[in-house]
């Protein structure tokens, strides 16, 4: 039996998945969680084989939860199941150690097959997302090339640039956390990294330098 933990902040989603996947003879739904924090606790308690994880959740998002689960339980497989196709989330999830990234629109039978594939050591990314990744990696647009050639990025990741943009709007750490579905602690860590990379000591200096260097728009 493949033990599956379902993680989504919408009870309707987890209930529906439990019914659909519970009908598979080789699956056992061991539990459900409404956020990444609870998912981590249940992973410790229930030892699932596969965690089916949403990204946008309160308390702890799916990417942060994936990082912690993979660090503590490397053998546990994590599949991101979401409605979002943004490549930034795909990269964050895969970098965190997720073995799969699929959209909620996937057919239940294909989802079940994907869980089996991941459980047996495979990696699953939908064809649509794979095409987008390949296109961006291999054939960047002239605009992207020009932007990169005209500015220094100081090694900032896409997520860190996103945080700087929110800082430029005057948002507090708590507001940024809520907007980007991150924990406040995670936002603080990102900001600390941003200060270090930009060699500045405060958010106003960070925003000024980011605008000056073309990292974000003035």
C-alpha positions, 0 to 999 in steps of 0.5 A, a space after each residue: 500500500 502507498 500511504 498518502 498524506 493530503 495537504 490543502 487549506 481547502 477542506 473541500 479539496 482534501 475531502 474530494 481527493 480522499 474520496 477519489 484516491 481512496 478508491 484506488 486499491 493500492 492507496 491508503 489515505 493516512 491523513 489530511 492537513 490544512 497547512 504546511 505546519 500541520 503537514 510536517 507534524 503529521 509526516 513525523 507521526 504517520 510516516 506517509 510514503 507520498 505527501 500531496 502538497 498545495 503551495 498557497 496555505 496559511 501558517 506555512 506554505 507548501 514550499 517551506 513545508 517541502 524543505 523541512 520534510 525533505 530535510 527531516 525525511 528524505 525518503 518521503 516523496 512530495 508532489 506539489 498539487 496546485 492551481 498555479 502555473 507560475 514558473 517561479 513556484 515550480 522552480 522553488 518547489 523543485 529546488 526544495 526537493 519536490 519530486 512532482 509538480 502537477 495542476 489540480 486540473 489533472 485527471 484523477 486517474 493521471 494523478 493516481 498514476 503520477 503518485 505511483 510513479 513518484 513513489 517508485 522513484 520517478 519525477 513528474 512535471 506536467 507537459 505544459 509546465 515542462 515546455 515553459 521551463 525549457 522555453 525560458 531556460 533555452 530561448 530567453 527573449 531578447 528583452 530578458 537578455 537586454 535586461 540582464 546585460 544592463 544591470 547587476 543582479 547581485 545574485 538575488 533570486 527571483 523570490 528575493 527580487 519579489 521581496 524587494 519590490 514589496 519593500 519598495 511599496 512600503 509593506 511590512 514583513 507581516 504584510 509581505 508574508 500574507 501577500 506572498 503566502 510565506 511565514 513572517 520568519 521566512 520573509 525576515 530570512 529573505 530580507 537578511 539575505 537581501 541586505 547581505 547581497 546588496 551590502 546594505 543595512 536597512 530596507 530603505 537602502 536596499 530599495 534605493 540600491 535595487 532601483 539604482 542598479 535596475 534590479 527593480 523599476 524606479 
